[in-house]
């Protein structure tokens, strides 16, 4: 897999952390800073779920490349 860029899978596992659906986005505290994760749909035939949460600093292209294992 390509390097993970603060990326969470909803429901199933894809070489990362799984979590329950939190709505369109959620905030968490990382290193004493508030960080927003947004919901993103990415379709892939070999994956259970196609909704993910990606960090606010992760682009759609970076997220798709991670799901499809593109360096």
C-alpha positions as CSV (number, residue, x, y, z in Angstrom):
1,X,0.0,0.0,0.0
2,X,1.0,3.6,-0.6
3,X,1.9,5.6,2.5
4,X,-1.2,6.3,4.5
5,X,-2.0,10.0,4.8
6,X,-4.3,10.3,7.9
7,X,-7.0,8.3,6.4
8,X,-9.8,6.3,8.2
9,X,-12.1,3.6,6.8
10,X,-15.7,3.5,7.8
11,X,-16.9,0.1,8.8
12,X,-14.4,-2.3,7.2
13,X,-10.6,-2.3,7.4
14,X,-8.2,-1.2,4.7
15,X,-4.8,-1.2,6.3
16,X,-5.9,1.6,8.6
17,X,-8.3,2.3,11.5
18,X,-12.0,1.5,11.2
19,X,-14.6,3.6,12.8
20,X,-18.4,4.1,12.9
21,X,-20.0,6.7,10.7
22,X,-19.6,10.1,12.3
23,X,-21.7,12.1,9.7
24,X,-20.2,14.4,7.1
25,X,-17.2,15.4,9.2
26,X,-15.8,15.3,12.7
27,X,-13.1,17.0,14.7
28,X,-10.5,15.4,16.9
29,X,-7.5,16.7,18.9
30,X,-4.0,15.7,17.6
31,X,-0.9,17.0,19.3
32,X,-3.0,19.7,21.1
33,X,-4.5,20.9,17.8
34,X,-8.1,20.5,16.5
35,X,-8.1,18.5,13.2
36,X,-11.1,18.0,11.0
37,X,-11.7,14.8,9.1
38,X,-14.2,14.9,6.2
39,X,-16.2,12.1,4.7
40,X,-15.2,11.1,1.1
41,X,-16.7,8.4,-1.1
42,X,-14.1,6.3,-3.1
43,X,-15.3,3.3,-5.0
44,X,-13.0,0.3,-5.3
45,X,-14.1,-3.2,-6.3
46,X,-12.0,-5.0,-3.6
47,X,-13.0,-3.0,-0.6
48,X,-16.0,-3.6,1.7
49,X,-16.9,0.0,2.2
50,X,-16.5,3.0,-0.1
51,X,-16.8,5.8,2.4
52,X,-13.8,7.1,4.3
53,X,-12.7,10.0,6.5
54,X,-9.7,11.9,5.3
55,X,-7.8,14.5,7.2
56,X,-8.4,18.2,6.2
57,X,-4.8,18.3,4.8
58,X,-5.3,15.2,2.5
59,X,-6.5,15.9,-1.1
60,X,-9.0,13.8,-2.9
61,X,-6.3,12.6,-5.2
62,X,-4.0,11.5,-2.4
63,X,-6.9,9.6,-0.8
64,X,-7.8,7.9,-4.1
65,X,-4.2,7.0,-4.7
66,X,-4.0,5.4,-1.2
67,X,-7.1,3.3,-1.7
68,X,-5.9,2.1,-5.1
69,X,-2.3,1.6,-3.8
70,X,-0.7,4.1,-6.1
71,X,2.6,5.6,-5.0
